[in-house]
Amino acid sequence: MRNYFQVRLGKANKFASECRAGGYIGVGWFGNISLQKSLDSASDWKTFNREMIPLHIATNPETKKVATRLFCGFTYTVCTGLTLGDIVSSPIYAYA
């Protein structure tokens, strides 16, 4: 069974062309931090968020807490919820 997801690939979808050409999507909230241990030990997104929100806030103090929660939840969903064969759509923005 395929799942369908809609994502924005960067602010104003600026990475959409690059991601489509490369056949991938990604999240960049945590830079060079490995998420493997946190993902393996988290039983759900709430557990993952409890561990990652303080880390994200410490490294991105300008980001609002609500946005940080969304970033962490999105990261968990992308890393654990998507499987090969799922359909990912991303809107195309046109700016004058």
N, C-alpha and C positions, 0 to 999 in steps of 0.2 A: 504494500500500500504506500502510495506517495503522499507526502505532506507538502503543503504549499506555504511559503513564507514570503513576506515582503520586507525588504530592508532598504535602508538608505546607506549608500556606500560612500561615506564621508559627508561633510557639510555640503549641502546643495548637490549631493550625489557626485562630487567631483572625481571620485575614483571608479565610477561605473564603467567607463570604457576600458580602463586598465584591468579591472577585475574580470570583465567579460572576456577580454582577449586572453587573459591568463587562466580562465576557467576556475576562479576561486572567489571566495568572499573572505573578509577578515574583520577582526576587531583590533583596535590599537590602543585601547584604554590603559593597558598595563606596560606598554613599551617592551623592555627586555626582560621582564619578570616571567619566569616559567610558571604556568598555571596548573601543570600536570598533577602535582601533589594535592593541591586544593580541590581540583576537579575529581580526583580519585577518591578523596575522603568525604566529599560532600554527598549527602543522600538526596538533597534537593536544592533548589535555587536559594531558599532561605538560609540554609546552612552555608552555602557558598558566599552569599552576601554578607553574613555575619563576619566572616573571615576577611573578605576582600574590601568591604566598604572603608574600614579604617586605613587600610593600605592605600587605597585610591585617594582618600582625602589627604593623607600625609604627603603624597607625591603631587597632588593637584589641589592645593588649598583654595584656589579661586573657583573651583567647581561647586555649585550648590548641592546640598545633600540629596535633594530629590533627583537631580540629574545623575548623581553618583549611583543612587539605587537603580535607576534605569540602566545605566551603563553596565553595572555588575550583572543585573538580571539578563540583559541582552547577551553579554559575554557567555553566561552559563547556557543560555538557550542555543546559541550558535555552536558552542563546543560540545554539547551533549544531546541536543534535540534534532540536529540535522543529520541525515544519513545519505549515503550515495543513492542517487535517484530522485531525491526530493527536488521540487521545483522552487526556485528562488527568483522572485521578480523584483526589479528595482526601477522606479519611475525615472524618466529622463526629464531633466529640467532644461528649459531654454531661457536664457537671459539676453536681453537686448543690450 
